[in-house]
């Protein structure tokens, strides 16, 4: 994992389930311990979330040595009626950062899809 976000209190726009799924999308062989650290959750909470996601068909895993490799079902639609018909892939496209954005130096402005600076 590149870095662990700073702690936060109060409400947020993204659920823990979405955060865990985005972390897995970023690295399908990520360890539960690393997901927990990145999402600021307990390992037990991450295990429950992964179980929820697997039970409803959003996620599956295969054993890979001592770890797991996760597979996301990108065409599975989101659960809430307000997002009816919206696939998981659309949500993840908003949540998963491009590696180039993540390692950008602080003094560099963010870039658009065609490489132009936005600031």
Secondary structure, 3 states (H helix, E strand, C coil): CCCCCCCCCCCCCCCHHHHHHHHHHHCCCCCHHHHHHHHCCCHHHHHHHHHHHHHCCCEEEEEECCEEEEEECCCCECCCHHHCCCEHHHHHHHHCCCHHHHCCCCCCCCECCCCCECC
